[in-house]
Amino acid sequence: LKLQFLYLIGSIDRPTPCPYTPPGETPVALIMSEPPAKKKNTSRLLVIYTGGTIGMMPSARGFVPAKGYMGEKLHTLPQFHCAAAAERVNTTHAMPVSGHGVVVGYDILEYDPLLDSCNLSDADWRRIAGDIAAHYDRYDAFLVLHGTDTMAYTASALSFMLGGGLGKSVVVTGSQIPLSQPRNDGMSNLEGALYIAGHYVIPEVLLYFSNRLLRGNRAVKADASRLAAFTSPNHPEVATVAIGVDVNWHLVRPSPTVPFAPVAVFEREVATVQLFPGLTPEALRRQLAPPLKGVVLRTYGAGNAPDGNAQFLAVLKEASDRGLVIVNITQCWHGMVEGHYATGVALREAGVIAGRDMTPESALVKMGWLLGQGLPPAEVAAKMQQSLRGELTQASEVMFSLKDSSFLRAVYTTLKQEKEQQGGGGGADDSCGYQMLQDALLPTLLCSTAHVGDTAELAAMVQDGVDLSAADYDGRTALHLAAAGGKADAVKLMVDAVGCDVNAADRHHHTPLWDAVHAAEDGCIDLLLAAGAELRVPAEEWATTCLALAAKNDAAALTRWFRAGADPAVADYDKRTALHVAASTGQRAALDVLLTSLREQGKLAAMVNAADVHGATALRDAVDHGCDECAAALRGAGGELGLTAAQLSARLCAFAHENDVVALERYLRNGAAADTTDYDRRTALHVAAAEGHGEAVRVLLAHKASIALKDRWGNTPHDEAAAHGAGQDVLAVLSP
């Protein structure tokens, strides 16, 4: 079931698969739960725990993998295990029900022995691929816990070995600091990876680290010490995790059209050779000598190597002629091997093929995988230049664009001429074929023409009788594209002259006005509002957006959304409003916009003291986080702390006991009554006096705290000060 930003996994009954063991491997004994009888809004994952930093424990020789620790540790953490949820999905572990109503259950397959990733080999890649294959029909997705040092190699290897028929998410993750340490990144990485794998169907091998989801065969380890250890130099993130999860669905590989059929093979006679100034032909010849079958040659810049050294090029030509596959990869992180320079052309003439923008890890693993299938060198060379799993950018992906209005006009003219010819006497079959072609192409042509703002062509289409309200495969109309692209003239044409539906919704339930607001196109917003357009944004999506804008203090964007009719009185799954977020993070500009909008819509009184699931109001959040300007603004708008007398007295007495005059002053200044008493009828002044905290005493007295109140033993604050030996300065100010 696809919702706005969420592909929910629906489990189905499947036969139990036959056990699969890669050739030469020992079968793994695994005790697992049976598939659940009820599978509504549930997702079952298999966590393959290979080892790595994430599950290590300290020892005399440093951190080492600890057998059995991972499962035991996760059982003790509420975010990773809820007994009731696990019973519901019948797995050994389960996360609590998510905000989307999904229970993510998981079993753990722990390898024995657990390995540091430096010790992994291609045999371990085959083992992981084999375990996924063996349990493919039993689980909805797979998570591989792995050490970071060779994680990019494993993610690349699995992307090829699992084949083009992979229809489920396979997420690889780990950590820089073990879970056994109080401060670690394993918690967030594991929780994020489980959430992604359990909620989203992204049918490829992915690497999740530090709130970023990367295509596995595009990822590289970029930092040995920072927590954001991985990056994807030549490919955008597939998804990012913040307050919400933003998946770039246009980057996700399409669902497979072939059956799942892993090919877990690898040829070990491959290597990486890096050029450096002064590398001699003799040294290069030794590195390329048999029995080597494939080499990733890391060159300079855009794929360049010395072209003035005939012996150097002759060595490469000699190796290539005898069947050695040589792939040219740049030493640069960004960019690709293109062969624009003579030095790059010389390599091509020597039989070296361009690897474009593949990572070194992906190129090496891909080559070993292709050679492991026994393919002839010529076929391996050809496939190395093709995108098999999204590992490289092919020339065709960047050389063609629908943004060229002359191309659009040519296609439309051809369709128009074909229609005229059909009207002049074509057969019924020809007419039917034309109509199918027109129905398929016209909406896309309309949208593309609107996106580039070609109003003349749009007007010509109207004259030809084309319906500009036609929607493409995503339900998007030309008005959506013009609004999103800020093409005000095209919007005006479609709204005024043509009368397009200004509230047409695409498959994400977004209207043209939503597109214009999201793209910050004020001119288009004005035109659409004047034509009666509405946002009609789904409540859950808008709540996430609104709170995120408040957190970023994006007052301009909030103003734009509210001008377009968005509701400022929304809350997330924890009942936190944008006021809570702005107040707790000190975002005064955003807070002012929110208060103004709520006041204008007559919702301020109802929202200014709205409490989240923890009972906190926005004012209390501002006070607790020391955001004085936001607290003052909320207080002026009628905000209250929202604490019971017992809760307030406990806080004031604690502040007084610790002589925390800043917190004490902040609470008293924002509506806390200084004479609030606890269960013993003691006030904060009693506590401050007993502790001899003169500063706290003076702050309380400045806020009209009474020196005459008696606790249940009949003691005044002065009595407490005298009994506990407070200084004369305290006794003096407390004297009747």
N, C-alpha and C positions, 0 to 999 in steps of 0.2 A: 504494500500500500504506500503510495507516494503522497506525502503531505508537502507543505510549502518548502521546507528546507530539509526534509527528512525522508529517507527511504527506510521504512520499517521492514524488518525481515519477518516473513511469515513461514513458519516451519510446516513441513508436510510429512506424512508418513512415507517412509522409504524402506525397502528391504535391507536387511543387515548385509554389508558388503563382505566379500571374501577377504581374508587377511592378505595383505600385500607386503612382501619383504623384498627390498632391492637385492639384486644378485650379490652374493658374498657377504650379506649382512646378517646379523643375528636378530631374530624377531624380538620385539620389545613386549614384555608382559605388562598389561595395563588393566587395572581393575576400574571399570567405569560403570556409571549408572545406566539403566535402560532409558531409551527415549521416553519423554513424558507422554502421558495419555492425553493431556490437554495442552494445546500449543497456541493459544490465542495470546497475542502480544507478548510472546516470549522469544528469546534468542539463545541458542546453545553454542558455546564456543569451546574449542580445544586449545588450551594453552600448552605449547611445547616448550618446556624449560630446558634449554641446552646448557646453561651456566652463565658465566659473565658476572660483572661487578654487582649487578642488582641484587643477587642473592648471596653475596659473600659475607663472611664473618671474620672478625679480626683473629689473628693467630700470632705465634711467636715469629713466623716468617712473613708477616704481612697478611693482607686480606686473601682468603681462600674460599672457594665454593663450599657450601655446607649442605650436606645431604638432608633432605626432609625439611629444611628450614623454611623454604618459600611457602609451602602449603600451610604449615603451622602458623607462620607469621600472618598470612592473609586471613586466616580464621579469626584472628584477634582484632582485626581492623574493621569497624562497622561499615566503612565505605566500600570494602571489598567482600564482605560476607554478611548476609542476612539469612538466618536459618529458615525463616518462613518462606522467603523467596526461593531458596535452594530447594526446599521441599516442593514448591510449586512447579519448578522446571525439572526436578529430579536430577540435579547435578551435585557434585561435592561442594561447590562454592557458588554463590550468586550475589550480585550487587543488589542493593535495595531498589525498589521500583523507581524508575527514572521519572523525570517530569513529563515525559511523553507516555507514561503508563506502560513502559516496557521493562520486563524482568530479564536481565542478562545473566544467565547461568553459565558456569564454566567448570570443566574438569582439567586437571593438571597432569600432563605426561612429563615426568621428570626423568632426564637421562641419567644413566649410571655408567661411567662416572660423569659428574658435571665437569664442564671444561671451561678454562679460560679461552677466550676467542682466539688468542694467538696460536693455540694448539689445534685449531680446527683445520680440516682439509676438505678436499672435494668429496671424500667418503662421507663426511658429516653432512654436506649439502644433500647428497643422495639419500641419506638416512632421513633428514627432515622432509624432503619431498616425498619419500616413501610413506612416512607416517601420515602426512596430509592426504595422500592418495588412499591409504588404508581406511581412513576415517572420514573421507570426503562426504559420503552420503549420511553420515551420522550427525554432523555439526553444520551450523549455518555460516560459521566463519572460523578463522584460525589466527592465533597469536603466537609469535615466536619470541621468547625471551632469550637475549643473546648479548654477549660482550660487545663493547663499542669498537674495539680495534679493527675487527674484520667484518663488522656488521654490514657495511656497504657491499662487500664482496658477496656475503650470503644473500642479501636482498636481491642483488643482481642475478646470482645463480638461480635462486628460486623462481625469479620471473621467467627465465628461459626453461628451466627443467619442468615446471608445472604446465607448460604448454599454452597454446592459444585458446584452449577450451575452458580455462579457469573462469568460473562464474561466481566466485565468492571472494570476500575480502580476506587477504592474508597480510597481517600487520606485524612487522618486526620492530621490537623496541628493546630498551635496556636502560641503563643509567650510568652516570659518572660517579655517583656516590651510592654505596650500598644501602638497602632498606634498613639494615641493622644499625645505621648511624642516625642520631636524632635529627640532624639536618641532612636531608637527602633530596635528590630529584627523582628517585625511583617511584615514589608515591604518585606524583603528578603524571609521570610518563606512563606508568602502568594503568592508572585510572583512565587517562585520556585514550589510551590504546584500546582498552576494554570497551569504553563507551563508543568509540568510532566503529570498532568491529561489530559491536552488538546492535548498533542502530542503523548503520549505513551499508548499502550494498554497493561497494566499489570493486568491481571484478578484476583486481590486479594485485600484485605484491607491492606493499607500501612500507614506508619507514616512518614511524612516529617518534618525534623527539622534541622536547621543549615547546609544546603547543603547536607544532607544525607537522603536517602530514605531507610527506614527499613521495614521489614515485620512486620505488625501490632502486631501479636501475639508473636513476638520475642523481642519486644521493652520494655525497662524499663526506668523510669525517674531516672537518676543517679546523677543529680546535681540540687540543689534548687536555685542557684544563677548565675551560668554560663549560657551563651547563648546556648552552646552546651549541652542542658539539657538531651538528650536522647541517649541511646546506645543500642546495640544489642549484649549481651555478648557471645552468643553461635551460632550466625549466621551472616555471612557477610552482608554488606550493599547490598541491591538490586540495588541501583544506587548511584552515587556521582555526585554532580554538581560543576564544576569549570569553566574553560573557555569553556569546552564542557560538555556534559552529558554522563557519562560512565555507561551504564546499564549492569549489570552482567546477561545476558540473560539465562545463564545456571542455574541460581538460581530461575528464574521466574517460577511460577507454570504453568502447561500446561493449554491450553484453555479447558473449561468444555465440557464434553460429555453428560451432563444431563441438562434438562431445569432449568431455574432460579426459585427456589422455596424456599423462605426464611422460616425459622422456628424460629420465635421470641418468645422463651419461656425461663423461668429461674426459678429455684427453689432457694428460698432465704435461706433455712435451710442448709447453707454451711458455713464453717469458716476456718481460718488459725490458726494453733497452732505451735508455735516455741519452740523447745526444748532449755533448758538452764541447765547448771550444777546445780543440786539440785532440779529439778522439781520432786515433789512427785507423787506417783501413785494416791493419793486421789485428788490432784489438776488436774491431767490429766483426771481422771474419770469424774470430774465435767464438764470439757471442752468438753468431748465427749458424754455427756448425751443427751437422746432424748429431743426434737424432731429433733435433728441434723441428717442430712442424708448423709453428706459428709464432709470430712476434708482434707485439705492440710497440711501435717505434715512436717515442715521444720527442717531437721536434720543436723548433722555435716558432713563435708567433702563429701565423695562419697556416702552419704546416710546412715550414721552410727548413732546408738543410744545405750544407755546402755544395754548390753546383760547380765550383771551380776546381774541385778535386776529382779528377777522372777515376782514380783508383777507388775512392770512396764509393762513387756511384756504381762502379763495376762490381764491387763486392755485393751491393744490394741486388744488382741485376743477376749476378751469378746465383745468389740464394733464391731469388724469385723464380728463375728459370728451372731450378731443380725441384720446385713445388712448395717452397717455404712461403706461407701466407704472411705478408707484412702489411700491417695496418698503421696508417699515419695518424697520430693523435697529438694535439698541441700540448705543450707544457703549461700553457696559460689556463687559468681557471675558467675564464669566460671567452666566448667566441668559438669558432670552429675552423677546421681545416678545409680550405676552399681552393687553393692552388691558383691564386691570382698572380703570384710572383714567379719569376723565372726559376727561383730556387725550389719552389713547390712543384712546378711543371717538370723539373729534372727528376724529382722523385717518382712522379707518375710514370715517366718514360722508363724508369728503372724497374717498373713492376710493382711499386708501392701504391696501395689503394688508400683512398681518403676515408677516414673514420668520422668525419664531420664533427659533431659536438658530443660524442660519447665520452663518458668519464673513463679514466684509465681502468678502474675496477670493472666497469661494465664491458669495456672492449675486450679485456683479457678473458673474462668469464664467458662471454659470448663466443669468442674464438675457440676456447677449449670445448664448449658445448657442441658447437657445429662440427669440429674435428672429431669429437667423440662419437658422432653418428656415422663415421666412416665416409663422409661426403668427399668427393674429389676436391682438390685445392681450388679449381676454378669456380665451383659452386659455392664453396666457403667464402671465397673472395667476393662473389656477387651478393651473397646474403649479408656479409658484413657491412655492405653499403645500403642495406634496406632496413627500415624500421620494422622489427618483428614484434616487439613488446613496448613500443613507445620510447625506446632507449636512445633514439637519435632523431634529429630534425631533417627530414628529407627535403630535397630541393623543391619538390612540387608543393610542399606545405607553405613555402614562403614566396613563391613566384607568382601566385595567382590571387586575385582579390576581386570580390564583387563591388568594391568601392569605386571601381572605374566606371563612371557613368556612360562612357562611350560603349563599353562592353554591354551594359544593361540595355542601352538603346538598340544595339545590334540584335540582341536576343529578342527584345520585344518586337522589333521590326520584322524579324523572321517569323515570329508567331503570327503577327498580323497578316503578313503576306500569305502564309499558309492557310489562314482562315479564309482570306479572299479567294484563294484557289479552290478550297473545299466548297465554298459557296457557288463557285462557277461550274461545278459538275463532278466533284469527287464522289466516290462510292460511299455507301453507308459505313463500311469498315474503316475507310480512310477518315471519315468525319468523326467516328468514335475514337480513333487513335489520336486525332488532333485534340479533341476535347479533353481526353485524359492527360495529354501533355500540357495543355493550357491550365487545367486545374492544378497540376502539380507545380508548374513554374510561375504562374502569374502572382500568387501571393508573395513568393520570395522576391520576385522582381519588384513588386510594389514596395515591400519593406526595404529593400536595398536602395531603391530610388529615393524613398523618403529619407533614409538614413544619410545619404549624401546631399540631400536638400535640393534635388533637381526639380524645382517647381514647374519648369517649362514642360518637362517630360510627364510629370503628374497631370498637368492640365491637358496635355495631348491625350493621355490615357482616358481622362474623363470625357473628352470629346468623342473618343472611340467607343464610349459606353462601358468602360471597365468600372466595376464596383470597387472603390477604394477601401471599402470596409472588409474586403476579403482577408481572412486570417491565414497565417502560415501554420506549419505543423506544431508550433508551440502556442497557437492561439493568438499570436501577436499580429497586430494590424500595422498598416503604414503610419497611422497616427501614433502608435506606441513608439516606433523607431524615430519619427520626427521629433517627438517630445523628448525622448532620451538624448537625442543628439543636438538639442538646442536649435533645431531648424524652424525658427518662428514663422518664416514665410510659408513653409510647407504646412505647418500647423494651421495657420490662418486660412490657407486655401481649403484644407480639408474640413475645417470647422464652419467657415462662413459660406464658401461657394458650394461645397459638396454635401455638407451636412452629415459627416461621418458620426458614428456612435461614439460619443466622447467617454462613455463608461464601459466600453468593451473590455472584458477581462481575459487575460491570457491564462495559460494553464497553471501559473503560479498565483492566480487571482489578483494580478496587478492591472490597474487601469493606466491609461496614458498619463493621467495626472500623477500617479505614483512614480512613473518613470521620470517625469519632469522634475518632481521634487527630489527624488533620489539623486538625480544628476545636477541639481542646483541650477536649473535653467529657469530663471525668474520670468523672462519674457514669455516663455511657453506656459508657465503656470498661470500668468495673468490671462492669457487667451483662453485657456481651458476652463478656468474658474468663471470667466464671463459667459462661457457657453454652457454652464451648468454641470461641469465635471465634478466628480467626487473621487475621494481616495479609495474607499471601500477596502482598506488594508486589513487582512486577518488580524484579530486581536492579539494573538500570541506573538506573531511576527512583529507587530508594531510595539508591543511592550518591550521586546528585546532591543529593538532599534532605539526606542525612546530612552531606555536606561543606559544604553551604550553611548548615546550622544551626551547625556547628562554627565557620564563619567569622563568624557573627553572635553567637557566644558564647551561644546560646540553650540554656542548660543545662536549663531546665525542659522544653522541647520534646524534647530528646534523651532526658531521663529518661523522658518519657511514651512515646516510641517504643520504647525498650528494654524498658520495663515491658510493652508490648504484644507483645513478641517479636521486634522488629527486630534484625538482626544488626549489631553494631558493627564487624565485621571485613570491611568492604567497601572497594573502591577504585575510582577513576575510570579513564578510558582511559589516563592517565599513571601508573597504579598508585599514585597518591597516596591516602592514607587520610585519614580525619577527624583522626587524630592529627597527620599532617603539617600539615594546614590550621590546626588549633588551635595547634600549636606555633609555626608560622611567623608567626602573627598575634598571639601572646601572649594567647590566650583561655583563661585558666587554669581558669575554672569549667567550660567545655565539656570541657577536657582531663581534669579530675578525673572527670567523669561517664563519659567514654570509658574511662579506665583502670579505673574501678570495674566498669563493665559487662563489659569484656574479662576482668577477673580473675574475676568471678562466672561467666562462661561458659567459663572455662578456656582462653581464647584469647590471654591476655596475652603469654605467652612467644613465641608465633608472630608476633604483630603488633607488639610494641613496637619491634622492629628491622627491620620490613618496609621495603624500599627501593623508591623510585619508579624510573621509567625512567632517571633521571639518577644513580641509585645513592645518593640521599640518604635518610637515615633521619629520623625525626621529631626525634630529639635534635639531629642536625646542623642541621636547619632552625631549631630553637629557638636554637641557639648562633649560627648565622650571622645571624639576625635580632635578636640581642640580647635574647631573651625569657628572662631568667634564671630567673624563677619556673617557667616551663614546663620549662626545661632541668633544673632541680633535681627536679621531679616525675618526669620521664622517667628521669633517672639513678637515682632511688630505685626505679623500677619495672624496672630492668634495662636501660635504654636505652643504646645505644652509638652512637658517631659513625659507624661503618661505613666508615671510610677505610682504605685500604691504607697500609702503612708509607711508600711513596713519596709518596702523596697527602698524608699527614699531615706528613711532613718538609718538603714543599714549602710547606705553609701556615704551619707554625711558623717556618721560616726567613724566609719573606716578612714575617710579623708582626715578627720580630726585626729584620730589615733596616730596616723602617719605624718601629721603636720603638713599634709599636701594642700597648701594654701591656694595653689593655682586651681586645682580641681574643685576645691571648696568654693572659691570665689566664682568659678565658672557656673557651678550649679546654683548658687544663691542668686547670682545675677540673672539667671534664666528661669526663675519662678519657684525654686525650692524654698520652702518655708524653714527658716532657721530653727524654729522651735518644734520641729517634727520629732516625736518621741518614739523610742523603741518599746519592746514588750515590758521593760522595766521602768518605763516612763523617763528614761534617760535621754537627754538631748546631746547633740554634737558638742555643745558647750560644756556639759558635764565631762565628756571624754577628753576634750582638749585641756580642761582645767586639771583633771586628774593626771594627765601626762606632762603638765607643765609647759605646754606648747603655747607660748605667748603670742606668736604670729597668728595661729589658728584662732585663739581667743579673740584677738582684735578684729579679725575678719568677720567672725560671727557677730560680735557686738556691733560692728559697722552695719550689719544687716538686721539689726533690731532683735538679736537673740536676747531672751529674758534671763536675767541673773537670779530671778526669784523662783523659777520653777523647781519643784522638788521631785526627786525620783521616788520609787515606791518604798524606799527606806527613810524618806524625809530629808534627804540631803540636797542642798543647793549646789550649784557649780563652785561657789566659794568654799563650801564645806569639803568638796572633793579636792580642791586645790590645797587646802590646809592639811587635810588628812594624808595626802601623798607628798607633802614637802615641796610644793611648788614655790617658785621664787616670789620675792616681794612685788615685782612688777606685775605678775599675774594676780596675786592676792589683792593688790591695790585696785585694779580695774574691775574686779569682781565684788568688791565690798559694797554692801547695800547703801 
